[in-house]
Amino acid sequence: MQRTGEDMLCAFCDKVITDDEEVITCGCCEAAIYCRRKCQKSHWSTHQRDCELRSVVLQDDLLFQQPAKTHLGDCPLCCLPIPVLECNDGSFLLNERNFYKLYPCCMKIVCHGCISARSLVERSVGISPNCPFCSRSFTSMEKGLELIKTEAEEGNALAICEYGDYVQRVGSYNGVTRNLGDDGRHFESYDYWMRAAAMGSIQAHFALSAAFHHGMYGYDDADVGVSRNHAARAAIAGHPVARFNLGVMEKSEGNRDRAVMHWNIAARQGSSSSMKKLKKLKNRGSVSKEYYSATKEAYREAKEKMASHEKSLALSAHIIN
């Protein structure tokens, strides 16, 4: 941004822009300013390269920041971070819902540690299972789907994404396996996911990234870019699985350093798959022992924050499998 004293200079004609005049800023790099639109258009052929480089730097600054939490946040009951379990599908990861559950009655995501603790109490006194958050009676899959659909029709982004998941899974509501088969129904799920993503749903961005990566809507070079863009949006918002997948994409394109940065961030969020990738690179000498040790310590701390006695009970009772 060009300045002289307290005033600013137009990047094209060098006119001094005073405080009481309108300032036009480049929307991409946010660095160049102009006194009028005509100057901005005239300057584009000169400014384009610098603008693109600056935009990449700004995007990377945002992309490679360490998120404070995962996209799931904390469980509303135990207030501990909700773990994200990874399901390896080749080298590209998909989500599984073993460590948490969305309750349609109150639209709350509850960790399985709290679910198992509530379940143990209910079994001990012989009562039917209820929602651990709002205590409403547990509904059937059909009733739950009806509640989700109602919420979706009212504009709830979480419900819209969830209903898109159901349409894609075709009948396995709240199941753990995402079916990416070409059965004609995935175009309907695309509409739901796109609506949810436009409303800020991180899970919808992740679902779209996985769908385009697997060629659900017809695979070509453009789909790779679309998959990457949705994964980047999810990763910036704290989605460790989307972050891992970005690392896989970068590694496949020969960008090892960028892949390492992605896996480092994901590992510090508790991604075991990212730790495995970094361990392989450390064993090959591509990552220093000091770098790996620091990431491993942060990974251990992230896992400890997610731990609880109830989660341990759930694992030992095979409630989480």
DRENTIDO-158154 format. One record per residue (C-alpha): chain; x, y, z. Coordinates in Angstrom, 3 decimals, m for minus. Layout:
! residues N
<cadena: A | east: X | north: Y | up: Z>
...
//
This chain:
! residues 321
<cadena: A | east: 0.000 | north: 0.000 | up: 0.000>
<cadena: A | east: 1.563 | north: 3.276 | up: m1.117>
<cadena: A | east: 1.639 | north: 6.050 | up: 1.475>
<cadena: A | east: 3.106 | north: 9.539 | up: 1.727>
<cadena: A | east: 2.855 | north: 10.980 | up: 5.224>
<cadena: A | east: m0.725 | north: 10.440 | up: 6.311>
<cadena: A | east: m1.983 | north: 10.157 | up: 2.709>
<cadena: A | east: m2.049 | north: 7.222 | up: 0.288>
<cadena: A | east: m0.963 | north: 7.037 | up: m3.338>
<cadena: A | east: m2.870 | north: 5.404 | up: m6.183>
<cadena: A | east: m0.832 | north: 2.405 | up: m7.396>
<cadena: A | east: m1.387 | north: 3.404 | up: m11.036>
<cadena: A | east: m1.426 | north: 7.203 | up: m11.385>
<cadena: A | east: 0.332 | north: 8.144 | up: m8.091>
<cadena: A | east: m2.479 | north: 10.514 | up: m7.168>
<cadena: A | east: m2.617 | north: 11.340 | up: m3.467>
<cadena: A | east: m5.789 | north: 9.887 | up: m1.945>
<cadena: A | east: m6.925 | north: 11.885 | up: 1.060>
<cadena: A | east: m8.965 | north: 10.582 | up: 3.977>
<cadena: A | east: m12.206 | north: 12.036 | up: 2.648>
<cadena: A | east: m11.875 | north: 10.313 | up: m0.745>
<cadena: A | east: m13.029 | north: 6.812 | up: m1.666>
<cadena: A | east: m10.251 | north: 4.202 | up: m1.651>
<cadena: A | east: m10.489 | north: 1.154 | up: m3.915>
<cadena: A | east: m8.453 | north: m1.832 | up: m2.671>
<cadena: A | east: m7.479 | north: m4.900 | up: m4.694>
<cadena: A | east: m9.799 | north: m7.629 | up: m3.448>
<cadena: A | east: m7.239 | north: m10.423 | up: m3.989>
<cadena: A | east: m4.009 | north: m9.233 | up: m2.404>
<cadena: A | east: m5.426 | north: m6.327 | up: m0.354>
<cadena: A | east: m2.135 | north: m4.479 | up: m0.934>
<cadena: A | east: m2.667 | north: m2.227 | up: m3.973>
<cadena: A | east: m5.004 | north: 0.772 | up: m3.691>
<cadena: A | east: m6.505 | north: 2.987 | up: m6.364>
<cadena: A | east: m8.293 | north: 6.284 | up: m6.645>
<cadena: A | east: m10.841 | north: 4.958 | up: m9.147>
<cadena: A | east: m11.895 | north: 1.757 | up: m10.948>
<cadena: A | east: m10.359 | north: 2.896 | up: m14.225>
<cadena: A | east: m6.919 | north: 3.000 | up: m12.602>
<cadena: A | east: m7.425 | north: m0.465 | up: m11.141>
<cadena: A | east: m8.316 | north: m1.923 | up: m14.555>
<cadena: A | east: m5.443 | north: m0.140 | up: m16.290>
<cadena: A | east: m2.938 | north: m1.370 | up: m13.685>
<cadena: A | east: m4.014 | north: m5.042 | up: m13.807>
<cadena: A | east: m1.560 | north: m6.153 | up: m16.529>
<cadena: A | east: 1.317 | north: m4.835 | up: m14.397>
<cadena: A | east: m0.104 | north: m5.810 | up: m11.025>
<cadena: A | east: m1.351 | north: m9.327 | up: m11.884>
<cadena: A | east: 1.848 | north: m11.268 | up: m11.157>
<cadena: A | east: 2.562 | north: m9.510 | up: m7.851>
<cadena: A | east: m1.097 | north: m9.883 | up: m6.920>
<cadena: A | east: m1.087 | north: m13.640 | up: m7.537>
<cadena: A | east: 2.113 | north: m14.127 | up: m5.547>
<cadena: A | east: 0.780 | north: m12.036 | up: m2.679>
<cadena: A | east: m2.518 | north: m13.962 | up: m2.718>
<cadena: A | east: m0.661 | north: m17.278 | up: m2.440>
<cadena: A | east: 1.315 | north: m15.972 | up: 0.531>
<cadena: A | east: m1.847 | north: m14.750 | up: 2.267>
<cadena: A | east: m3.616 | north: m18.051 | up: 1.607>
<cadena: A | east: m0.678 | north: m20.073 | up: 2.915>
<cadena: A | east: m0.464 | north: m17.910 | up: 6.035>
<cadena: A | east: m4.061 | north: m18.840 | up: 6.772>
<cadena: A | east: m3.792 | north: m22.457 | up: 5.597>
<cadena: A | east: m0.779 | north: m23.358 | up: 7.731>
<cadena: A | east: m1.970 | north: m21.866 | up: 11.002>
<cadena: A | east: m2.422 | north: m24.373 | up: 13.829>
<cadena: A | east: m6.171 | north: m24.522 | up: 14.683>
<cadena: A | east: m7.037 | north: m24.162 | up: 18.349>
<cadena: A | east: m9.508 | north: m27.075 | up: 18.156>
<cadena: A | east: m10.847 | north: m29.603 | up: 15.705>
<cadena: A | east: m14.002 | north: m28.857 | up: 13.731>
<cadena: A | east: m15.999 | north: m30.955 | up: 16.216>
<cadena: A | east: m15.037 | north: m28.826 | up: 19.200>
<cadena: A | east: m15.787 | north: m30.087 | up: 22.707>
<cadena: A | east: m18.437 | north: m32.522 | up: 23.882>
<cadena: A | east: m21.295 | north: m30.491 | up: 25.453>
<cadena: A | east: m21.379 | north: m32.847 | up: 28.456>
<cadena: A | east: m17.789 | north: m33.643 | up: 29.485>
<cadena: A | east: m16.323 | north: m30.520 | up: 27.818>
<cadena: A | east: m13.425 | north: m32.591 | up: 26.438>
<cadena: A | east: m12.345 | north: m32.456 | up: 22.786>
<cadena: A | east: m14.268 | north: m34.946 | up: 20.642>
<cadena: A | east: m11.830 | north: m37.383 | up: 18.976>
<cadena: A | east: m11.905 | north: m37.833 | up: 15.213>
<cadena: A | east: m11.393 | north: m41.458 | up: 14.234>
<cadena: A | east: m9.794 | north: m42.070 | up: 10.855>
<cadena: A | east: m10.693 | north: m44.794 | up: 8.397>
<cadena: A | east: m7.936 | north: m45.564 | up: 5.897>
<cadena: A | east: m9.285 | north: m45.889 | up: 2.359>
<cadena: A | east: m6.067 | north: m46.445 | up: 0.435>
<cadena: A | east: m4.031 | north: m43.308 | up: 1.130>
<cadena: A | east: m7.049 | north: m40.979 | up: 1.322>
<cadena: A | east: m8.916 | north: m40.854 | up: 4.625>
<cadena: A | east: m12.623 | north: m40.786 | up: 5.336>
<cadena: A | east: m14.427 | north: m40.122 | up: 8.575>
<cadena: A | east: m16.021 | north: m42.706 | up: 10.798>
<cadena: A | east: m18.479 | north: m41.856 | up: 13.521>
<cadena: A | east: m17.310 | north: m44.348 | up: 16.149>
<cadena: A | east: m16.195 | north: m41.705 | up: 18.640>
<cadena: A | east: m19.283 | north: m39.482 | up: 18.573>
<cadena: A | east: m22.929 | north: m39.393 | up: 17.632>
<cadena: A | east: m25.337 | north: m36.725 | up: 16.479>
<cadena: A | east: m28.652 | north: m36.840 | up: 18.341>
<cadena: A | east: m31.520 | north: m35.678 | up: 16.085>
<cadena: A | east: m33.743 | north: m34.755 | up: 19.046>
<cadena: A | east: m31.523 | north: m31.825 | up: 20.089>
<cadena: A | east: m28.980 | north: m31.721 | up: 17.235>
<cadena: A | east: m26.103 | north: m32.128 | up: 19.700>
<cadena: A | east: m22.900 | north: m34.048 | up: 18.941>
<cadena: A | east: m21.969 | north: m36.127 | up: 22.002>
<cadena: A | east: m18.776 | north: m38.126 | up: 22.497>
<cadena: A | east: m19.109 | north: m41.876 | up: 22.983>
<cadena: A | east: m17.494 | north: m41.618 | up: 26.402>
<cadena: A | east: m20.519 | north: m39.708 | up: 27.699>
<cadena: A | east: m22.876 | north: m41.958 | up: 25.748>
<cadena: A | east: m21.363 | north: m45.067 | up: 27.322>
<cadena: A | east: m21.408 | north: m43.545 | up: 30.823>
<cadena: A | east: m25.110 | north: m42.693 | up: 30.449>
<cadena: A | east: m25.782 | north: m46.151 | up: 29.017>
<cadena: A | east: m24.097 | north: m47.903 | up: 31.955>
<cadena: A | east: m26.254 | north: m45.949 | up: 34.433>
<cadena: A | east: m29.444 | north: m46.690 | up: 32.487>
<cadena: A | east: m28.640 | north: m50.397 | up: 32.328>
<cadena: A | east: m27.903 | north: m50.543 | up: 36.043>
<cadena: A | east: m31.359 | north: m49.178 | up: 36.931>
<cadena: A | east: m33.190 | north: m50.944 | up: 34.117>
<cadena: A | east: m34.494 | north: m47.957 | up: 32.154>
<cadena: A | east: m34.628 | north: m47.487 | up: 28.404>
<cadena: A | east: m31.845 | north: m45.405 | up: 26.804>
<cadena: A | east: m32.447 | north: m41.683 | up: 26.428>
<cadena: A | east: m30.512 | north: m38.873 | up: 24.780>
<cadena: A | east: m27.609 | north: m38.102 | up: 27.160>
<cadena: A | east: m27.992 | north: m34.356 | up: 26.558>
<cadena: A | east: m31.716 | north: m33.562 | up: 26.533>
<cadena: A | east: m32.961 | north: m36.864 | up: 28.092>
<cadena: A | east: m35.628 | north: m37.383 | up: 25.423>
<cadena: A | east: m36.523 | north: m40.975 | up: 24.671>
<cadena: A | east: m34.262 | north: m42.621 | up: 22.145>
<cadena: A | east: m35.946 | north: m42.641 | up: 18.743>
<cadena: A | east: m35.849 | north: m45.173 | up: 15.944>
<cadena: A | east: m33.715 | north: m44.613 | up: 12.864>
<cadena: A | east: m36.839 | north: m43.646 | up: 10.898>
<cadena: A | east: m37.955 | north: m41.124 | up: 13.540>
<cadena: A | east: m34.437 | north: m39.745 | up: 13.766>
<cadena: A | east: m34.287 | north: m39.272 | up: 10.006>
<cadena: A | east: m37.635 | north: m37.478 | up: 10.089>
<cadena: A | east: m36.306 | north: m35.070 | up: 12.735>
<cadena: A | east: m33.135 | north: m34.479 | up: 10.700>
<cadena: A | east: m35.173 | north: m33.795 | up: 7.566>
<cadena: A | east: m37.386 | north: m31.319 | up: 9.438>
<cadena: A | east: m34.342 | north: m29.465 | up: 10.762>
<cadena: A | east: m32.848 | north: m29.446 | up: 7.261>
<cadena: A | east: m36.014 | north: m27.940 | up: 5.791>
<cadena: A | east: m35.801 | north: m25.199 | up: 8.430>
<cadena: A | east: m32.271 | north: m24.307 | up: 7.292>
<cadena: A | east: m30.084 | north: m26.034 | up: 9.892>
<cadena: A | east: m26.677 | north: m26.469 | up: 8.187>
<cadena: A | east: m25.703 | north: m29.441 | up: 10.370>
<cadena: A | east: m28.966 | north: m31.191 | up: 9.548>
<cadena: A | east: m28.661 | north: m30.414 | up: 5.830>
<cadena: A | east: m25.193 | north: m31.979 | up: 5.756>
<cadena: A | east: m26.366 | north: m34.951 | up: 7.799>
<cadena: A | east: m29.292 | north: m35.569 | up: 5.477>
<cadena: A | east: m26.912 | north: m35.387 | up: 2.529>
<cadena: A | east: m24.810 | north: m38.048 | up: 4.255>
<cadena: A | east: m27.907 | north: m40.201 | up: 4.662>
<cadena: A | east: m28.863 | north: m39.835 | up: 0.999>
<cadena: A | east: m25.356 | north: m40.916 | up: 0.020>
<cadena: A | east: m25.306 | north: m43.870 | up: 2.412>
<cadena: A | east: m28.829 | north: m44.851 | up: 1.315>
<cadena: A | east: m30.356 | north: m46.284 | up: 4.421>
<cadena: A | east: m27.460 | north: m46.561 | up: 6.879>
<cadena: A | east: m28.271 | north: m43.463 | up: 8.924>
<cadena: A | east: m25.632 | north: m42.826 | up: 11.628>
<cadena: A | east: m23.635 | north: m45.701 | up: 10.182>
<cadena: A | east: m19.853 | north: m45.786 | up: 10.044>
<cadena: A | east: m19.290 | north: m46.554 | up: 6.364>
<cadena: A | east: m19.527 | north: m43.876 | up: 3.692>
<cadena: A | east: m20.570 | north: m45.464 | up: 0.403>
<cadena: A | east: m19.077 | north: m43.654 | up: m2.563>
<cadena: A | east: m20.629 | north: m45.966 | up: m5.158>
<cadena: A | east: m22.047 | north: m44.605 | up: m8.404>
<cadena: A | east: m25.729 | north: m45.415 | up: m7.898>
<cadena: A | east: m27.257 | north: m42.179 | up: m9.176>
<cadena: A | east: m28.166 | north: m40.876 | up: m5.716>
<cadena: A | east: m24.892 | north: m39.038 | up: m5.140>
<cadena: A | east: m26.049 | north: m36.063 | up: m7.218>
<cadena: A | east: m28.822 | north: m35.490 | up: m4.680>
<cadena: A | east: m26.305 | north: m35.644 | up: m1.831>
<cadena: A | east: m24.202 | north: m33.072 | up: m3.727>
<cadena: A | east: m27.082 | north: m30.590 | up: m3.581>
<cadena: A | east: m27.435 | north: m31.020 | up: 0.181>
<cadena: A | east: m23.684 | north: m30.788 | up: 0.816>
<cadena: A | east: m23.335 | north: m27.690 | up: m1.354>
<cadena: A | east: m26.181 | north: m25.986 | up: 0.520>
<cadena: A | east: m24.636 | north: m26.894 | up: 3.869>
<cadena: A | east: m21.149 | north: m25.800 | up: 2.762>
<cadena: A | east: m22.512 | north: m22.430 | up: 1.648>
<cadena: A | east: m23.904 | north: m22.038 | up: 5.175>
<cadena: A | east: m20.510 | north: m22.794 | up: 6.728>
<cadena: A | east: m20.705 | north: m26.542 | up: 7.417>
<cadena: A | east: m17.139 | north: m27.855 | up: 7.748>
<cadena: A | east: m18.265 | north: m31.468 | up: 7.474>
<cadena: A | east: m19.990 | north: m30.626 | up: 4.184>
<cadena: A | east: m16.754 | north: m29.208 | up: 2.780>
<cadena: A | east: m14.992 | north: m32.406 | up: 3.822>
<cadena: A | east: m17.692 | north: m34.587 | up: 2.256>
<cadena: A | east: m17.466 | north: m32.672 | up: m1.020>
<cadena: A | east: m13.673 | north: m32.951 | up: m0.997>
<cadena: A | east: m13.860 | north: m36.727 | up: m0.587>
<cadena: A | east: m16.593 | north: m37.007 | up: m3.215>
<cadena: A | east: m14.659 | north: m35.067 | up: m5.857>
<cadena: A | east: m11.434 | north: m36.896 | up: m4.998>
<cadena: A | east: m13.131 | north: m40.243 | up: m5.611>
<cadena: A | east: m14.668 | north: m39.031 | up: m8.872>
<cadena: A | east: m18.241 | north: m39.185 | up: m7.663>
<cadena: A | east: m19.323 | north: m36.501 | up: m10.116>
<cadena: A | east: m17.141 | north: m37.530 | up: m13.044>
<cadena: A | east: m13.375 | north: m37.380 | up: m12.628>
<cadena: A | east: m11.173 | north: m34.885 | up: m14.469>
<cadena: A | east: m8.377 | north: m32.440 | up: m13.665>
<cadena: A | east: m10.855 | north: m29.802 | up: m12.524>
<cadena: A | east: m12.237 | north: m32.155 | up: m9.885>
<cadena: A | east: m8.797 | north: m32.421 | up: m8.269>
<cadena: A | east: m8.754 | north: m28.664 | up: m7.764>
<cadena: A | east: m12.304 | north: m28.647 | up: m6.404>
<cadena: A | east: m11.421 | north: m31.452 | up: m3.985>
<cadena: A | east: m8.368 | north: m29.533 | up: m2.797>
<cadena: A | east: m10.314 | north: m26.296 | up: m2.296>
<cadena: A | east: m12.992 | north: m27.970 | up: m0.175>
<cadena: A | east: m10.336 | north: m29.846 | up: 1.823>
<cadena: A | east: m8.471 | north: m26.572 | up: 2.440>
<cadena: A | east: m11.618 | north: m24.873 | up: 3.752>
<cadena: A | east: m12.240 | north: m27.804 | up: 6.103>
<cadena: A | east: m8.606 | north: m27.943 | up: 7.230>
<cadena: A | east: m8.472 | north: m24.224 | up: 8.037>
<cadena: A | east: m11.551 | north: m24.724 | up: 10.230>
<cadena: A | east: m9.788 | north: m27.519 | up: 12.150>
<cadena: A | east: m10.699 | north: m30.736 | up: 10.291>
<cadena: A | east: m7.666 | north: m33.027 | up: 10.872>
<cadena: A | east: m8.729 | north: m35.659 | up: 8.336>
<cadena: A | east: m9.094 | north: m33.039 | up: 5.603>
<cadena: A | east: m5.669 | north: m31.744 | up: 6.661>
<cadena: A | east: m4.170 | north: m35.232 | up: 6.330>
<cadena: A | east: m5.681 | north: m35.568 | up: 2.869>
<cadena: A | east: m4.148 | north: m32.257 | up: 1.799>
<cadena: A | east: m0.789 | north: m33.703 | up: 2.817>
<cadena: A | east: m1.456 | north: m36.748 | up: 0.649>
<cadena: A | east: m2.301 | north: m34.507 | up: m2.313>
<cadena: A | east: 0.842 | north: m32.425 | up: m1.860>
<cadena: A | east: 3.052 | north: m35.510 | up: m1.495>
<cadena: A | east: 1.621 | north: m37.041 | up: m4.683>
<cadena: A | east: 2.562 | north: m33.848 | up: m6.535>
<cadena: A | east: 6.108 | north: m33.872 | up: m5.206>
<cadena: A | east: 5.595 | north: m31.121 | up: m2.627>
<cadena: A | east: 7.060 | north: m32.994 | up: 0.333>
<cadena: A | east: 7.719 | north: m29.945 | up: 2.517>
<cadena: A | east: 4.105 | north: m28.792 | up: 2.236>
<cadena: A | east: 2.901 | north: m32.330 | up: 2.958>
<cadena: A | east: 5.053 | north: m32.450 | up: 6.092>
<cadena: A | east: 3.587 | north: m29.136 | up: 7.300>
<cadena: A | east: 0.043 | north: m30.460 | up: 6.829>
<cadena: A | east: 0.786 | north: m33.732 | up: 8.624>
<cadena: A | east: 2.522 | north: m31.872 | up: 11.431>
<cadena: A | east: m0.574 | north: m29.726 | up: 12.037>
<cadena: A | east: m2.919 | north: m32.726 | up: 11.847>
<cadena: A | east: m0.730 | north: m34.787 | up: 14.187>
<cadena: A | east: m0.844 | north: m31.986 | up: 16.745>
<cadena: A | east: m4.635 | north: m32.327 | up: 16.573>
<cadena: A | east: m4.405 | north: m36.036 | up: 17.360>
<cadena: A | east: m4.226 | north: m37.554 | up: 13.861>
<cadena: A | east: m2.569 | north: m40.975 | up: 14.210>
<cadena: A | east: m2.363 | north: m41.394 | up: 10.419>
<cadena: A | east: m0.340 | north: m38.190 | up: 10.171>
<cadena: A | east: 2.041 | north: m39.422 | up: 12.854>
<cadena: A | east: 2.574 | north: m42.619 | up: 10.872>
<cadena: A | east: 3.395 | north: m40.598 | up: 7.750>
<cadena: A | east: 5.891 | north: m38.451 | up: 9.661>
<cadena: A | east: 7.463 | north: m41.533 | up: 11.259>
<cadena: A | east: 8.094 | north: m43.044 | up: 7.834>
<cadena: A | east: 9.694 | north: m39.823 | up: 6.660>
<cadena: A | east: 11.816 | north: m39.675 | up: 9.821>
<cadena: A | east: 13.033 | north: m43.232 | up: 9.268>
<cadena: A | east: 14.029 | north: m42.289 | up: 5.717>
<cadena: A | east: 15.876 | north: m39.215 | up: 6.934>
<cadena: A | east: 13.446 | north: m36.791 | up: 5.284>
<cadena: A | east: 12.320 | north: m35.369 | up: 8.647>
<cadena: A | east: 14.730 | north: m34.586 | up: 11.478>
<cadena: A | east: 14.508 | north: m36.474 | up: 14.764>
<cadena: A | east: 14.039 | north: m33.188 | up: 16.631>
<cadena: A | east: 11.120 | north: m32.163 | up: 14.402>
<cadena: A | east: 9.508 | north: m35.581 | up: 14.769>
<cadena: A | east: 10.003 | north: m35.659 | up: 18.556>
<cadena: A | east: 8.400 | north: m32.233 | up: 18.994>
<cadena: A | east: 5.402 | north: m33.265 | up: 16.889>
<cadena: A | east: 5.100 | north: m36.579 | up: 18.731>
<cadena: A | east: 4.992 | north: m34.791 | up: 22.100>
<cadena: A | east: 2.259 | north: m32.431 | up: 20.850>
<cadena: A | east: 0.372 | north: m35.454 | up: 19.463>
<cadena: A | east: 0.561 | north: m37.184 | up: 22.861>
<cadena: A | east: m0.750 | north: m34.079 | up: 24.621>
<cadena: A | east: m3.650 | north: m33.814 | up: 22.149>
<cadena: A | east: m4.590 | north: m37.436 | up: 22.809>
<cadena: A | east: m4.441 | north: m36.899 | up: 26.571>
<cadena: A | east: m6.852 | north: m33.962 | up: 26.314>
<cadena: A | east: m9.349 | north: m36.222 | up: 24.557>
<cadena: A | east: m9.035 | north: m39.004 | up: 27.125>
<cadena: A | east: m11.528 | north: m39.673 | up: 29.910>
<cadena: A | east: m12.514 | north: m42.511 | up: 32.187>
<cadena: A | east: m15.820 | north: m42.888 | up: 30.339>
<cadena: A | east: m14.043 | north: m43.262 | up: 26.978>
<cadena: A | east: m11.825 | north: m45.955 | up: 28.486>
<cadena: A | east: m14.932 | north: m47.765 | up: 29.703>
<cadena: A | east: m16.464 | north: m47.526 | up: 26.265>
<cadena: A | east: m13.373 | north: m49.005 | up: 24.660>
<cadena: A | east: m13.104 | north: m51.845 | up: 27.195>
<cadena: A | east: m16.820 | north: m52.630 | up: 26.782>
<cadena: A | east: m16.423 | north: m52.590 | up: 22.967>
<cadena: A | east: m18.999 | north: m49.802 | up: 22.685>
<cadena: A | east: m16.376 | north: m48.043 | up: 20.564>
<cadena: A | east: m15.047 | north: m50.485 | up: 18.031>
//
